[in-house]
Amino acid sequence: MALSMEEQRILTQIEVRLSEDDPRLAHRLARLGDHRPGRGRRIRVIAAATAAVLAVIAAIAIGVATAIT
């Protein structure tokens, strides 16, 4: 659904005011729409690898704890 001319004008005003008030936040929000190929996949791979490492560490800790008792 397309925005009306008035809605587009209001949105532009909001964007301009945001850029003036908090340029750092405006930059971060602008990057949200920046789709780089492979970036999402890379994040998922890193998250999965981190979860796997934590699971192995937890399994080792549980094994040590049960072996001691």
TAHU-V846511 format. One record per pair of residues at least 12 apart in sequence whose C-alpha atoms are under 10 Angstrom apart, sorted by the first residue. I is the first residue (numbers start at 1). J is the second residue. D is the distance in Angstrom with one decimal. If there is no record, write none. Layout:
<<I | J | D> <I | J | D>>
//
This chain:
<<15 | 30 | 10.0>>
//
